[in-house]
Amino acid sequence: MFGTPDRPSEPPVGVPRWPATVALLAVGILLAVASTQLDVASLLLPVIVIAVLVVPLTLASMRERHDLRRRLAFAALAVLTIAVALSAVFLVRQLLFGKFAAPSLLGGSAAIWAANLGTFALWYWEIDGGGPSERRRDGHISTDFLFPQMQVGDGTSTGGWWPGFLDYTFVASTRARRSVRPTRSSSRGVPRS
């Protein structure tokens, strides 16, 4: 399927990157939605930067320039992280001093929450086990995240299962849900040991 009749078939190195590219664009769209809901035009600059970075990211993936793609991905993630943090600051500012209707604030905050979720999923995807290119190699042992499927055998990836982008989105969503739960306090003010 991948090879020619003269040489053996070899699977491509790395994992499919299109889900991460789609997520990157989706986070950019969510930031654009947040900027329109909160009337913050300055949030459109990161969206433009991300739209511009998607082209070289895709070209680097197609040409198998994994080192360049990884550097561009970290640059895009840095821009995303700063944009999400700034959008949260703008949201708090609008809550305190703005005169926006509740649906607009709620829509903006939902877009920021979803953008934050996507940003963390992209970070997890890019940092785990040396990145997507390294994770798919046979015998690779990831020490960053442990998925249940990796507990079979000795924990090495031997051509079987490796985490996809959806798995990292799930990890990001569990972290996001955990951060909005109320904290548990000890009874009668006595700290637990």
C-alpha positions in Angstrom: 0.0 0.0 0.0 2.8 2.5 0.9 5.6 1.0 -1.1 6.4 -0.1 -4.6 6.7 -3.6 -5.9 10.6 -3.2 -5.8 10.8 -2.3 -2.1 8.9 -3.4 1.0 6.0 -1.4 2.2 6.7 0.9 5.2 4.2 2.9 7.1 4.8 6.7 7.3 6.7 8.0 10.2 4.6 9.9 12.8 0.9 10.0 13.4 -1.7 11.8 11.3 -1.5 15.5 12.0 -4.7 16.7 10.4 -6.7 16.5 13.6 -4.2 18.8 15.3 -4.3 21.2 12.4 -8.1 21.2 12.5 -8.0 21.9 16.3 -5.5 24.7 15.7 -7.9 26.3 13.3 -10.9 25.7 15.6 -9.1 27.4 18.5 -8.4 30.3 16.2 -12.1 30.5 15.2 -13.1 30.3 18.9 -10.8 33.2 19.7 -12.4 35.2 16.9 -15.9 34.4 18.3 -14.7 35.5 21.8 -13.3 38.7 20.4 -16.6 39.5 18.7 -18.7 38.6 21.7 -16.5 40.7 24.0 -15.8 43.5 21.5 -12.1 43.1 21.7 -10.6 43.7 18.3 -7.0 43.0 19.6 -7.8 39.3 19.9 -8.0 39.1 16.1 -4.2 39.5 15.7 -3.4 36.0 17.1 -6.1 34.5 14.8 -4.3 36.0 11.8 -1.0 34.7 13.0 -2.4 31.2 13.5 -4.0 31.3 10.0 -0.6 32.3 8.6 1.3 29.6 10.5 -1.1 26.8 9.4 0.4 26.9 5.8 4.0 26.4 6.8 3.0 23.8 9.4 1.2 21.8 6.7 4.0 22.1 4.2 6.6 21.0 6.8 4.5 18.0 7.6 4.0 17.1 3.9 7.8 17.4 3.3 8.6 15.4 6.4 10.5 18.3 8.0 9.6 17.2 11.5 12.1 19.5 13.3 10.8 22.6 11.5 7.2 21.6 12.0 7.8 21.1 15.8 9.4 24.6 16.1 6.5 26.1 14.2 4.0 24.2 16.3 5.6 25.5 19.5 5.5 29.1 18.1 1.8 28.7 17.2 1.1 27.2 20.7 2.8 30.1 22.4 0.7 32.6 20.4 -2.4 30.6 21.3 -1.6 30.4 25.0 -1.0 34.1 25.2 -4.2 34.9 23.3 -6.3 32.6 25.5 -4.8 34.2 28.7 -5.4 37.7 27.3 -8.9 36.8 26.4 -9.6 35.7 29.9 -8.2 39.0 31.2 -10.4 40.9 28.8 -13.4 38.8 29.9 -12.8 39.7 33.6 -12.3 43.3 32.6 -15.7 43.3 30.8 -17.3 41.6 33.7 -16.1 44.3 36.1 -16.3 47.5 33.9 -18.2 46.6 30.7 -21.8 47.2 29.9 -22.4 44.0 27.9 -25.5 41.8 28.1 -25.3 38.5 29.8 -25.7 36.3 26.6 -22.7 38.1 25.1 -20.5 37.5 28.2 -21.7 33.9 28.5 -21.0 33.3 24.8 -17.5 34.8 25.1 -16.6 32.9 28.2 -17.8 29.6 26.6 -15.6 30.3 23.6 -12.6 31.1 25.8 -13.2 27.9 27.8 -13.3 25.8 24.6 -10.3 27.6 23.2 -8.4 26.8 26.4 -9.4 23.2 26.2 -8.2 23.0 22.6 -4.9 24.8 23.5 -4.1 22.3 26.2 -5.0 19.4 24.0 -2.6 20.8 21.4 0.2 21.3 24.1 -0.3 17.7 25.3 -0.2 16.4 21.8 3.0 18.2 21.0 5.0 17.6 24.2 4.1 14.0 25.0 6.9 11.5 24.3 8.9 13.9 22.1 6.1 14.8 19.8 3.9 13.0 17.3 6.9 11.8 15.2 8.6 10.1 18.1 5.5 8.5 19.6 4.8 6.2 16.6 8.2 4.6 16.4 8.4 1.0 17.5 9.9 0.5 20.9 9.2 4.1 22.0 8.4 4.4 25.7 6.5 7.5 26.7 7.1 8.7 30.2 4.9 11.8 30.0 1.4 10.4 29.9 0.2 6.9 30.7 -2.8 5.7 28.8 -4.5 2.4 29.8 -3.7 0.9 26.4 0.0 1.4 27.2 -0.1 -0.8 30.2 -0.3 -4.0 28.2 3.1 -5.7 28.0 6.2 -3.7 28.8 4.8 -0.3 28.0 6.6 0.1 24.6 4.7 0.8 21.5 5.3 -2.2 19.3 3.3 -1.4 16.2 0.0 -1.6 18.0 -1.7 1.3 19.7 -0.4 4.8 20.2 -2.3 7.8 21.4 -4.1 10.0 18.8 -5.1 13.6 19.1 -8.6 12.7 20.4 -6.9 11.0 23.4 -5.1 14.2 24.3 -8.3 16.1 23.9 -9.9 13.7 26.5 -6.9 14.3 28.9 -7.4 18.1 28.4 -11.1 17.8 29.1 -10.6 15.8 32.3 -8.2 18.5 33.5 -10.6 21.2 32.6 -13.5 19.6 34.4 -11.3 19.0 37.4 -10.4 22.6 37.6 -14.0 23.9 37.8 -15.2 21.5 40.6 -15.5 22.9 44.1 -12.7 22.0 46.3 -13.3 19.6 49.1 -12.8 21.0 52.6 -12.1 19.0 55.6 -14.7 18.7 58.3 -14.7 21.2 61.2 -11.7 23.1 59.8 -9.2 20.4 60.8 -6.8 19.8 58.0 -6.5 16.3 56.6 -3.2 14.6 57.0 
